[in-house]
Every structure is written in C-alpha cells, then in structure tokens.
Amino acid sequence: MPKLMELVRSVFSIWLKQPVSIGLALFGIAVTLSLPMLLHTIMVNLGDALHGWSERPGIVLYLETTTSETDANKLIDVISVNPAVAQISFIDKQQGLDSLLKGGAVSVLQENIESNPLPHVIIVNPVIDLPKTEFDKLSESLSPLPGVHEIQVDYEWMEQIQAVTGLTYRIVFVFWSLLLFGIAMIISNTVRFMISTSEDEIHIISLVGGTWNYIRRPFLLNGALLGFVGSCLAFILFGLCVLYLKPALGDLIFVYQSHFVATFVPVVMLVSTVILATTVGGLAAWFTTTRFLKNLSSRM
C-alpha cells in the first residue's frame, strides 16, 4: 500500500508538470463519457414512459347485454388467474353510457333510449413484452368464455413498444462501445506522450535490468487514474445536463399524463461507468507501454 500511494503521488506530480495536456485529456474523457451516460438515462426513462403509456387496452371483451355485474366479476376472477395477464379493468354499462353522453353531441340519445343498450366491458392488459404467440393464445382463450359476446384485440401497440425499446438499447450499446474506444484512444495518446518524454529514462532502466512489469507499472496506474478521474468529471457534466433537461422532461410527463417516476441517476450506471473507464484506461496504457517496450527491445 505505501508503494501504491507513492506511485499515485508520483503520477499526480507528473500531471502538475503538464497541466494543459492532462487537463485536455481529462476533459475529453469526461465529455466522451457523459454522452453515453446521458443517452442511457434518456433511454431508461423513455422505456419506463412507454411502459407507462402502454396501459391502454390490449384486449377488450364486450360482454353479452344480459350479463349481470356479478357474472362479470366472476369472469374477471377466472381471467386474473392467467399468468399472462398483468391488469384487468372493468367498465360497467352505466359508466360506459355516462362517458358516451359527456360528449354533448350524442345527448340526443339520452332522450330516445328507454334502457341502457351498452354491455359491460372488461379490459385485459397483458404483461409487458409478452411474445406475439403468447398474446394470441391469451386472446384465443378469452374468446370462448361464457358471457363474452365480442373480443377486440390490439397487438400493434405492443409491437411498436418492443421495436422502439429494442432499437434504443441497441443504440445505447453502440454508443458505449464507440465512445469507450474513443476513451482508449485518448488515454493511449496521453500515455504515449508521457513515454516519449521519459524515453531516455526507460532506456537506462532497461539497460540496468529493469523488468517490463517494473517499467509498465507507473504508466498503467497513470492510465487507470486518467479513466477514474475522467469518469468523476463526467458525473459533474452529467449532473449539469440533468439539471438543464429535468424541467423539460417534467413538462413532457405532465403533457402525456404519464405516471412513471423519472430516474435521473441510476446508481448501477454510475458504478459501471467508473469501473469501465478505469479498466479501459489501464488496458490502453498496458497495450501502449507493451508496444513501446517491444520496439525498444528490437532496437537494443
């Protein structure tokens, strides 16, 4: 541990001697990391919002007009046992008529009907991401139930949600992959510059018997620290972006009357970002240093 702390202090002392180049490298890492973090957070909230908006009817059961409310409740109990069902809503015929008459344009119907002609309605919401085959099985099992007069199936919205969420997560993965590669290039170039300034010292250490691991050690720590500190700076940029976008997202939630709670700082994402950036920094430094040492050995 004392040796590690001594190495850390030596790395920071080198940074202080090159504040401009190190500062630009850290800022580049922070900007590069904050972009996929922000995109990942937006995609997570978008997925939650889509799942929240997906509470519109998936399968609508129109019951026989002679079906009583008691029989409808018994039917609901039968349907709720199915594991593919996430939620069941019941609209009795009076609620349906009241909703219809609220429009005003159909108020004339109220004067010309003696009894309520509407049936009871049961709305079945399947579980999120239910496969098409399972959705078809569910709708087929509901159709022959006693008291069901007509069934209306709407699977298109589920396919749209699955397509959108699948595409967005693929985009996030591609962004993470490309930008982590960019971070590796930034750290590799920074380490290469540090190696060039210490080339004579490295050559002397090699001549007196210094091993590759001994020579690599400070540069590996340098790369890992660049990734770690850069990820910490990325959190600051990410927080500033969140503060700027939070009011607009709140307005969007209000307009669409969505009930989901926005998640702005997923803890798993933050921890994963630190680990990834530190690991990528160490690996980039290792490859850069090893390539330099191989070239140095071939010249000796």
C-alpha positions as CSV (number, residue, x, y, z in Angstrom):
1,M,0.0,0.0,0.0
2,P,2.8,2.6,0.8
3,K,4.3,1.8,-2.6
4,L,1.0,2.3,-4.3
5,M,0.5,5.7,-2.6
6,E,4.0,6.7,-3.6
7,L,3.2,5.8,-7.2
8,V,-0.1,7.8,-7.1
9,R,1.8,10.8,-5.8
10,S,4.4,10.5,-8.5
11,V,1.6,10.3,-11.1
12,F,-0.1,13.4,-9.8
13,S,3.3,15.2,-9.7
14,I,3.7,14.4,-13.4
15,W,0.2,15.7,-14.1
16,L,1.1,19.0,-12.3
17,K,4.1,19.4,-14.7
18,Q,1.8,19.0,-17.7
19,P,-1.5,20.7,-16.7
20,V,-2.6,21.7,-20.1
21,S,-2.2,18.3,-21.9
22,I,-3.5,16.4,-18.9
23,G,-6.4,18.8,-18.4
24,L,-7.5,18.5,-22.1
25,A,-7.2,14.7,-21.8
26,L,-9.4,14.6,-18.7
27,F,-11.9,17.0,-20.2
28,G,-12.1,14.9,-23.4
29,I,-12.7,11.7,-21.3
30,A,-15.4,13.5,-19.3
31,V,-17.2,14.7,-22.4
32,T,-16.9,11.4,-24.1
33,L,-18.3,9.5,-21.0
34,S,-21.1,12.0,-20.3
35,L,-22.7,11.5,-23.7
36,P,-23.5,7.7,-23.3
37,M,-24.4,8.3,-19.7
38,L,-26.9,10.9,-20.7
39,L,-28.2,8.8,-23.6
40,H,-28.5,5.8,-21.4
41,T,-30.5,7.8,-18.8
42,I,-32.8,9.1,-21.5
43,M,-33.4,5.6,-22.9
44,V,-34.2,4.2,-19.4
45,N,-36.8,7.0,-18.8
46,L,-38.2,6.6,-22.3
47,G,-38.6,2.8,-21.7
48,D,-40.4,3.5,-18.4
49,A,-42.6,6.1,-20.1
50,L,-43.5,3.7,-22.9
51,H,-44.4,1.1,-20.4
52,G,-46.5,3.6,-18.5
53,W,-48.3,4.7,-21.7
54,S,-48.8,1.0,-22.6
55,E,-51.6,0.8,-20.2
56,R,-54.1,1.4,-23.0
57,P,-56.3,-1.6,-23.9
58,G,-54.6,-4.7,-25.2
59,I,-57.7,-7.0,-25.3
60,V,-61.2,-5.7,-24.9
61,L,-64.0,-8.0,-24.0
62,Y,-67.6,-6.9,-24.8
63,L,-69.9,-9.0,-22.7
64,E,-73.5,-10.0,-23.5
65,T,-76.0,-7.3,-22.7
66,T,-77.8,-9.8,-20.5
67,T,-74.6,-10.5,-18.4
68,S,-75.0,-9.2,-14.9
69,E,-72.3,-7.4,-12.9
70,T,-72.0,-10.3,-10.6
71,D,-71.3,-12.7,-13.5
72,A,-68.8,-10.2,-14.9
73,N,-66.9,-10.2,-11.6
74,K,-66.8,-14.0,-11.7
75,L,-65.4,-13.8,-15.2
76,I,-62.7,-11.3,-14.0
77,D,-61.7,-13.8,-11.3
78,V,-61.3,-16.5,-13.9
79,I,-59.2,-14.3,-16.2
80,S,-57.0,-12.9,-13.5
81,V,-55.6,-16.4,-12.8
82,N,-53.8,-16.4,-16.1
83,P,-50.1,-15.5,-15.6
84,A,-50.0,-13.7,-18.9
85,V,-52.5,-11.1,-17.5
86,A,-50.9,-8.1,-15.8
87,Q,-54.0,-5.9,-15.1
88,I,-57.8,-6.1,-15.6
89,S,-60.1,-3.1,-15.7
90,F,-63.9,-3.3,-15.6
91,I,-66.2,-0.7,-17.1
92,D,-69.9,-1.3,-16.3
93,K,-72.6,-0.3,-18.7
94,Q,-73.6,2.8,-16.8
95,Q,-70.0,4.1,-16.7
96,G,-69.8,3.5,-20.5
97,L,-73.1,5.3,-21.1
98,D,-72.0,8.3,-18.9
99,S,-68.7,8.5,-20.7
100,L,-70.6,8.5,-24.1
101,L,-73.0,11.1,-23.1
102,K,-70.3,13.5,-21.8
103,G,-69.6,14.4,-25.4
104,G,-72.7,16.5,-25.8
105,A,-73.1,15.6,-29.5
106,V,-74.8,12.4,-28.5
107,S,-77.0,13.9,-25.8
108,V,-80.0,13.3,-28.1
109,L,-79.5,9.6,-27.5
110,Q,-80.5,10.1,-23.8
111,E,-83.9,11.3,-24.9
112,N,-84.6,8.4,-27.3
113,I,-83.5,5.3,-25.3
114,E,-85.5,3.7,-22.6
115,S,-82.8,1.5,-21.2
116,N,-79.0,1.3,-21.4
117,P,-78.1,-0.7,-24.6
118,L,-74.4,-0.9,-23.8
119,P,-72.7,-4.0,-22.5
120,H,-70.3,-4.4,-19.6
121,V,-66.7,-4.2,-20.8
122,I,-63.6,-5.9,-19.5
123,I,-60.2,-4.6,-20.5
124,V,-57.3,-7.1,-20.2
125,N,-53.7,-5.7,-20.1
126,P,-51.2,-8.4,-20.8
127,V,-47.7,-8.4,-19.2
128,I,-45.1,-6.2,-20.8
129,D,-43.0,-7.7,-23.6
130,L,-45.4,-10.7,-24.0
131,P,-44.5,-12.6,-27.1
132,K,-46.9,-12.5,-30.1
133,T,-47.6,-16.2,-29.8
134,E,-48.5,-15.9,-26.1
135,F,-50.6,-12.9,-26.8
136,D,-52.6,-14.9,-29.5
137,K,-53.0,-17.8,-27.1
138,L,-54.3,-15.4,-24.4
139,S,-56.9,-13.8,-26.8
140,E,-58.0,-17.2,-28.1
141,S,-58.5,-18.4,-24.5
142,L,-60.7,-15.4,-23.7
143,S,-63.0,-15.6,-26.7
144,P,-65.0,-18.7,-25.7
145,L,-65.5,-17.7,-22.1
146,P,-69.2,-17.6,-21.1
147,G,-70.8,-14.2,-21.3
148,V,-68.3,-12.9,-23.9
149,H,-70.1,-11.5,-26.9
150,E,-67.2,-10.0,-28.8
151,I,-63.5,-9.6,-28.4
152,Q,-61.3,-6.8,-29.8
153,V,-57.6,-7.5,-30.0
154,D,-54.9,-4.8,-30.4
155,Y,-51.4,-6.1,-30.6
156,E,-49.9,-3.4,-32.8
157,W,-49.1,-1.1,-29.9
158,M,-47.1,-3.8,-28.1
159,E,-45.0,-4.5,-31.2
160,Q,-44.3,-0.8,-31.6
161,I,-43.1,-0.5,-27.9
162,Q,-40.9,-3.6,-28.3
163,A,-39.4,-2.3,-31.5
164,V,-38.7,1.1,-30.1
165,T,-37.2,-0.2,-26.8
166,G,-35.1,-2.8,-28.6
167,L,-33.7,-0.2,-31.0
168,T,-32.9,2.3,-28.3
169,Y,-31.0,-0.2,-26.2
170,R,-29.0,-1.3,-29.2
171,I,-28.2,2.4,-29.9
172,V,-27.0,2.8,-26.3
173,F,-24.8,-0.3,-26.6
174,V,-23.3,1.0,-29.9
175,F,-22.7,4.4,-28.3
176,W,-21.0,2.9,-25.2
177,S,-18.8,0.7,-27.4
178,L,-17.7,3.5,-29.8
179,L,-17.1,6.1,-27.0
180,L,-15.2,3.6,-24.8
181,F,-13.0,3.0,-27.8
182,G,-12.5,6.8,-28.1
183,I,-11.6,7.0,-24.4
184,A,-9.0,4.2,-25.0
185,M,-7.5,6.3,-27.9
186,I,-7.4,9.4,-25.7
187,I,-5.6,7.6,-22.8
188,S,-3.3,5.8,-25.2
189,N,-2.1,9.0,-26.8
190,T,-1.6,10.6,-23.4
191,V,0.4,7.7,-22.2
192,R,2.4,7.6,-25.4
193,F,3.3,11.3,-24.9
194,M,4.4,10.6,-21.3
195,I,6.5,7.7,-22.6
196,S,8.2,9.9,-25.2
197,T,9.2,12.4,-22.5
198,S,10.7,9.6,-20.4
199,E,12.2,7.5,-23.2
200,D,15.8,8.1,-22.1
201,E,15.0,7.1,-18.5
202,I,13.1,4.0,-19.7
203,H,16.1,3.0,-21.8
204,I,18.5,3.3,-18.9
205,I,16.2,1.3,-16.6
206,S,16.1,-1.5,-19.3
207,L,19.9,-1.5,-19.5
208,V,20.3,-2.0,-15.8
209,G,17.9,-4.9,-15.7
210,G,14.6,-3.3,-15.1
211,T,11.7,-5.7,-15.9
212,W,8.8,-4.8,-18.2
213,N,6.4,-5.0,-15.3
214,Y,8.5,-2.5,-13.3
215,I,8.6,-0.1,-16.3
216,R,4.9,-0.5,-17.1
217,R,3.6,-0.1,-13.5
218,P,3.6,3.8,-13.3
219,F,2.1,4.1,-16.8
220,L,-0.6,1.5,-16.0
221,L,-1.5,3.5,-12.9
222,N,-1.5,6.7,-15.0
223,G,-4.0,5.2,-17.5
224,A,-6.2,3.9,-14.7
225,L,-6.2,7.2,-12.9
226,L,-7.0,9.1,-16.1
227,G,-10.1,6.9,-16.6
228,F,-11.1,7.2,-12.9
229,V,-10.7,11.0,-12.7
230,G,-12.3,11.5,-16.1
231,S,-15.3,9.5,-15.1
232,C,-15.7,11.6,-11.9
233,L,-15.6,14.7,-14.0
234,A,-18.1,13.1,-16.3
235,F,-20.5,12.9,-13.4
236,I,-20.3,16.6,-13.0
237,L,-21.1,17.3,-16.6
238,F,-23.8,14.7,-16.5
239,G,-25.4,16.4,-13.4
240,L,-25.4,19.7,-15.2
241,C,-27.1,18.3,-18.2
242,V,-29.7,16.6,-16.0
243,L,-30.4,19.9,-14.2
244,Y,-30.9,21.5,-17.6
245,L,-33.2,18.7,-19.0
246,K,-35.2,17.9,-15.9
247,P,-37.8,20.8,-16.3
248,A,-38.4,19.9,-19.9
249,L,-38.8,16.2,-19.0
250,G,-41.2,17.2,-16.3
251,D,-43.3,19.1,-18.7
252,L,-43.4,16.1,-21.1
253,I,-44.6,13.9,-18.3
254,F,-47.3,16.3,-17.4
255,V,-48.5,16.7,-21.1
256,Y,-48.7,12.9,-21.6
257,Q,-50.1,12.4,-18.1
258,S,-47.7,9.6,-17.5
259,H,-47.4,8.1,-14.1
260,F,-43.9,6.9,-14.1
261,V,-41.2,8.4,-11.9
262,A,-38.2,9.7,-13.8
263,T,-34.9,8.1,-12.9
264,F,-32.1,10.6,-13.4
265,V,-29.1,9.0,-11.7
266,P,-29.1,5.2,-12.0
267,V,-26.6,4.1,-9.4
268,V,-25.6,0.9,-11.4
269,M,-24.8,3.1,-14.4
270,L,-22.5,5.3,-12.3
271,V,-20.6,2.5,-10.7
272,S,-20.3,0.7,-14.0
273,T,-19.0,3.8,-15.7
274,V,-16.2,4.2,-13.1
275,I,-15.2,0.5,-13.4
276,L,-15.3,0.6,-17.2
277,A,-13.4,3.8,-17.5
278,T,-10.7,2.7,-15.1
279,T,-10.4,-0.7,-16.7
280,V,-10.2,0.8,-20.2
281,G,-7.6,3.3,-19.1
282,G,-5.4,0.6,-17.6
283,L,-5.7,-1.7,-20.6
284,A,-5.0,1.2,-23.1
285,A,-1.9,2.1,-21.0
286,W,-0.8,-1.6,-20.9
287,F,-1.0,-2.1,-24.7
288,T,0.7,1.3,-25.4
289,T,3.5,0.6,-23.0
290,T,4.0,-3.0,-24.1
291,R,4.2,-2.0,-27.8
292,F,6.8,0.6,-26.9
293,L,8.9,-1.9,-24.9
294,K,8.8,-4.4,-27.8
295,N,10.0,-1.7,-30.2
296,L,12.7,-0.7,-27.7
297,S,13.9,-4.4,-27.3
298,S,14.1,-4.8,-31.0
299,R,16.4,-1.7,-31.2
300,M,18.7,-2.9,-28.4
